[in-house]
Amino acid sequence: MIQAALTRGEIAVLGLGRSGVAVARLLAREGARVYASDAGSSDAVTQAVAALRAEGIAAEGGRHDLARIRAASLVVVSPGVPPEALPLAAACESGVAVVGELEVALHVLRGVPYIAVTGTNGKSTVTAMAAHLLSALGHRTVAAGNIGRALSDVALAGERPDWIALEISSFQLHDTPGLQPDVGVLTNLSPDHLDRYATVEDYYADKALLYRNATPASRWVVNADDRRALELGMGHPGTRWAFSRLDAFTTAHYDGARDALMLFKEPLIWRHDLPLLGWHNMENTLAALLAVMVADPAHQTKTARAVLADAVRSFRGLPHRLEIVADAGGVQWINDSKATNVSSARVAIEAMIRPTVVLLGGKHKGEPYTALLEPLKAHAKLVIAFGEAEPLIADDLQGRVPLERGGSSFEYVMHRARAAATPGDAVLLAPACSSFDMFTNYEARGEAFRHLAQALP
């Protein structure tokens, strides 16, 4: 599909974020005529348009030329463009195929093996750790996709790594029909993105597209403790390996008696050697180790196991994921801004071992907050609700856990948290919401938390 489109006519690129700009440049380098557009008119879009035009690529911001899109040989859509957007409807009405940026990049990088990681939570950590482990084993490895670096940027740079660790979201799965990973990892499943999907079943259906091109040679890594994730992978060709915190009969599991992570029936690393907080990060470690070890039998030798154990010990977690950003006056400040849904916030709260002031809020994503009651009762000294979702959080939790309303000033929320926390406590930002009511993205929210935590007296 991609090869034919390169020479058959103009390719339309919708959305000029990082991946959109990268794929527009990549297509132009591959010899395609490209029209790139974005409905936004922010400074970032204006700069992207100017940069592409300077390279001879047709680009515009503030609108989409529907006539050009209808006449395109292919439409390449960025993950942030919703499926009901007018230009996508115009493409579909005209019978124009729509793919995502990953489809183009994988075509250019065909032949390079990759581990594809998806799931509701933990996929960024598993992707980053898999890349770290592969690098420790001596492979030239890049982490790309939803984790931050566009895969098209890797292709554009002319890199031909030995391995790619590829994080892939449900939106990207929807638009990558050629996806066929050497190893596919499904971390877990829980409701998410209900502000974009009509039903949770629609969301799970996109996750199931991980398996769409499965063959008998496919290798799958699944979470034995997650019934939904297990069921989603049932019936697809290939070999499945499971990881578990509870099931001692899986290939990768936690042995409570030894307090060790077991891989292929032998202890690989003791739990107290893990550098990341929380039981969920032990599961992420099991998933990453298993994915790397099944990727190549050479990764299962005694020497390789020792290298992998050392690599786990040296791994440093990603920013905004249970990241300790300050420890002053006996109060620990923990940034989990990436906890943008209820299930990931629940995992973060359950990881707390101190009395904790929990900051919940942001842009509502369609989930009830009552699912947080059990861990909040066990770990929360106080909940401070803030942002657009504040009244909804208060409706669900008020009177059942200690709760304050923090309004729409994040600085005020942080001052209230500082006043409530005493030596021996923790303050946890685990919003259970997206950031788009008050911040441009979860990274900006996490950086604001870091700055204020370090600056507060």
N, C-alpha and C positions, 0 to 999 in steps of 0.2 A: 504493500500500500504506500509506504513512505517513498520508496524508490521511484514508483510511477508518478507520484505527485510532484516530485522534484522537477520533473521536466514537462509536465502536462499543462501547467498554468500557474497562476499566482496562488500562494499559500497565505491564508489569513491567520494571524496570531492575535488572540483576544486576551487582554490583560497584560499590563507592563510592569508587573512586579519583578522580582529577581529572576524567577524562572522564565517569565515571558520575554524579557530582554535577552536572556541567554539563548533561548531557543530561536528567537528571531535572528540573532547573529549566527547561530549554528546553521540554520537553514540557508542563510545567504552565503555562508562559506561553502556549503555543499552545492551551490549553484542554483538555488531556487530564487524566483522572484517573490518577495515578501511584502505583505501589507500588514502592519502591526497597529493596533488601536486599543484605547482604554477609555471607558466612559468617564473616568475621573479627571479632575483638573488640578490635582494637588501639585505642590512643588516637585515632588518625586516623579510624578508622571510627566510633567513639563521637561524635567531634566532628561528623563529616559527618551522622550520623543526627540529632543534636540540631539542627543548622543547617537541615536539610530539614524537620524537624517544625515548627520555628519559622515556616517559610514555608507551613505547611498541607499539606505533602506527606507521605504515609504512608511511613515508613521504619523499618527495624530492622536491627540488627547481630547477629552471632553465629548467624544461622540464615536460611533461606529458607522462606517459606510456600509449600509445593509446591501446595497447593490453589488459592491465588490465581494462581500461575504457570500452572497448567493451565487456569484460566478466563480468562486474559488475552487481550486482542485482539491483542497483539504483545509480544514479549520483546526488549528491547534489552540486549545483552551487552557488557561491557567486554573489551578485548583480553586482560587477565590471567586471565580465567575459562577454564579448559581445556575443550575440546569434550566431554570425557567426564563433566563435572560433572553431578551428580544433577539440579539444576534445569533444565539444558538437556535432559537426557534426558526429564524430565517434560513439558517444553514440546513436544518432538518427538512423544512418544507421544500427546499430545492434539491434534496438528496445528496447534500455534501457530507462526506464522512467527517466526524469530529473525533479527535484524539487529544491526549494530554501531552505535555512537554516530555514526560518520561518515555513515551512511545518513540518519539523522534530520537532522543538521546540513546535509548537502547538499540535502535537500529544502527546508529553510527558506531556504537561500541560493541556491536554483535561479536560474539566470540570471547568476550571477557566474562569470566564466571562471577556470579553474584549471589549473595544471601539477601533475600527480601524479607523484611520484618514488618508485620502489621499487627493490629490489635487495638483495643481501646486505650490501654494504659501501658507504660513501660517500654514502648517501642523505640523511643529515642535512646534510652539508656542501653537497651539490648543492642541497638545498631552501633552506638559508639563503642561499647565494650567489645562487640564482635570485631570491629575494625582494629581496636587496640590489641586484641589477642592475635589476630592474623598478622599484624605488623610485628609483634613479638616473636612470632614463628619465622620471621624473615621474609614475609611477603610484602610487596609494595601494594598498599591497600588504601582506599579512600572511602570515607563515609559521605553519603550524599542522599539527595531526595528530600523528604519532608523534614529531615533533621536540620536543614539550613542551607547547605550548598546544593545548588541546582545540578542535576546530573548533566544537563546540557553544558554547564560551565566546565565540567570535567572533560567532556568530549571536545569542547571548543579549544581547550588548552592543549589538545593533542596528547593527553595522557592515555596510556594503555596499561593500567595497573594489573597486578596479578589477580586481585580480588576487589570487588566492590561490596560494601555493606550498605544496603539500600533501605532506608525507611520509606514506607509507602502508606499514605492515608487512604481512607475509604474513598475520598473524592478522586484521588489519583488512580486507585484501582478501577474505578468506574470508566476511566478514559484511557486505560493502557491495555488494549486487547491483545497485544503481543507478549505480555508478561509471562515468562517461563523461567523462574529462578532455579539455580542449581540446588539451593536449599531455601525452603519457605518456612517462616516462623510466624505462628499466631500466638501472641502473648496471652490474651484473654479477651473476653467480650462482656460489655455492659452497655446500657443505653447511653447514647451520646449524639450530639449534633441534631437534636430534635427540633432545633430552630431552622434546620434545612431539610431534614427528611420528614415526610408525612407520618411515617410510623417507624417504630424500632425495627420492624421486620425489613423495611426498605434499607435501613442502615446495615443490618446484618447481611442482606443480600449483596451489597457492595463488598463487604468483607470477604464473602464467599468467592468472589472473583479472583482471589489469590490462587484458587485451584483450577481456574478455567482451562488452562492448557496442560493439565497434569498428564504425565505419561508413566509407564511402569518404572522408568528410571528416576522419577522425581523423588526428592527427599523432603520430608515434612517434620517439623518440630512443633509439638503441641503441648498445651497445658492440661495435664491429667486432672487437675483440681477444678477445672472450669467446664461444667457440663455443656454449656452453649458452644464453647470453642471446640470441644471434642465432637459434638454432633455436626458442626459445620463442615468438618473435614471428612466425615464418614463417606465411604463409597467412592472416593476418588483414587485413581491409580497412584502407585508409588509406595514407598516405605515410610512408615511413621515411627518416630521416636518421641517419647513423652518425658516431660520433666514434672516434678511434683514436690511440694513441701510435706505431703502427707502419705503418699503411696510408696512404700519401700520396694515395690516390684517394678517401678519405672527405671528407665536407663539412667536418668539423672534425678537424684532426690536428696532430701535432707535426712540424715540419720541422727535422730535425737539422742540416742544412747551414746554415740561417739561424738556428737556435736560437730558433725562433718558433712561436707557436700560430697556425695558419692556419684561418680561417673563411671559407667561400665563396671559396676560391682566393686570398685576400689575407691577409698577416700582420696580426694584430690586436694582439698584445702579445708582447714578448720574454720568454723563459722566466725570465731573471734578474730580471724585474720581479714575478714571482709571489710573494705574501707567505707561502705555505704550504709546509711541508716535504714532500718525497717526490714520486716520480713519480706515485703514485696521486692526489695532489692536483692534479697537472697534468691528469690524466684527469677528475677531478671538475670542474675549471674548464672544460675543453672541453665536458663534458656540460651544465653550467649555461648557458654562453654559447650553445650550440646550441639548447637548449630555449627560451631567451628570444628568440633571433633568429627561430626558426620560428613563434613564437607570434603574430607580427604582422610583415608585410613592412616596416612603418615602423621596425622595430628593426634593419634591415639597411642603412640609409642611411649615408653617410660620417659625418654628424654623430652618428648613434646609435652607430656603431662607436667613435668617439673617446670618447663618454660611457661606453660599456661598458668600454673599456680602463682609463680612470681609475677606474671602479668596482671592477674587479678589483684594482687596485693598493691601493685603500683597504679592501678586505675583510679582516676579522680573523676567524681561524678560531674555531670553536666550542670551548668548554671541553671538556677531557678527550679531545681528538683531536689527538695529537702537539703538545701544548701545552707550551712551555718554561716551567716554573714557578719555576725557580731556576737561577742560574749563579754558583756560589761556589767559591772555591778551585780554579778551573780545571775544575770538574766541572759538566756540564750535566744537569739533572734534567728529564725529559720525561714528561709525563702523557698516556698514551693508554688511559685506563681504559675508554673506549668500545670498545676492541678485545676484544669479548666472545666471539669465535670464532677458530678457528685461522687462517682465511684473512686476517682483518683484522690479527691479530697478526703474521702473516708479512709483510704489506705494511709494517707499522710497523718491523719489524726490518730489512727491506731498505732502508728510508729512512735508516738510520743511516750516518753518515760518520766516526764516532769509534769506538774500542774501547768496547764497551757492556756494562754489567751489566744483564741482562734479568730482570725480575721476572715470572714466570709462575705463575698459580694462581688459585684461587677454586672455584666450584662447577662440576663437570664437566658438559659439554654433549653428550657422546657421541662426540666426534671424537678420533682418535689424534693425538698430538703429534709423531709422527715426520715429519709434513709440514713441521715447522719446522727440521729438521736442517740443510738446505742453507743458509738464511740465518743460522742460529745459528753454523755453522762459519765463515761469512764475516765476521760482525760481532760475535759475542758473546765478550767476555772471560770472562764467567761467567754462568751461569743460576742464579737462586735460585727454587726451587719452593716454593710455600706453599699453605696452605688445604686444603680437602677433596680437591682434585685432586692434591695433592703426591705421593702414592705412585704415581699413574698417570703423572704427568709424569716422575718418576724412573725408572719402569720403561721408558718409551719412550726416554729421553735419556741415562741414566746410562752412563758409559763411552764415550760418543760425542761429548759436549761437556763442558767443565768445568761441574760442577753441585754446588750445595749444597742441603740441605733447610732451609727456613726455619720450618717449623711453622705454628702458627695464630695467632701474634702478629704483626700487621702492623708494629708498632713495632720488633720484633726484626728483621724482614726489612729494614726501612729502615736500621737500624744496621749490619747485615751488608753492605748495599749500599754504605754510606758507607765502611766499612772496606776494601772491595775496590776502590773507585774511586780513581784517582789523577789528578792534573792532566792534562787532555787527553782524559779519558774522558767517557762519558755514562752515566746510569742511566735506563733506560726501563721504565716500567710498561706492559706490553702483555700483559694477563693470559691471553688466549685462553680465558677462562672467564667465566661470569656471576659476580656479586658476592654472591649470596644466602646463601653460607655464613658470611660475616663482616660484611657490610654490607647496608643496606636496598636499595641500588641502586648502579649504577656511578658516579653522581655523588658519593655519599658516599665511595666508595672513592677516587675522584680527589681529593676535597677532603682526605682523610686523607693522601694522598701529597703534595699541595701543602703542607699544614701542616707535616708532618714534614720535608720537603725544605728548607723555609725555616727550620725551627727547629734542625736538626741543626748541631752545631759544625763 
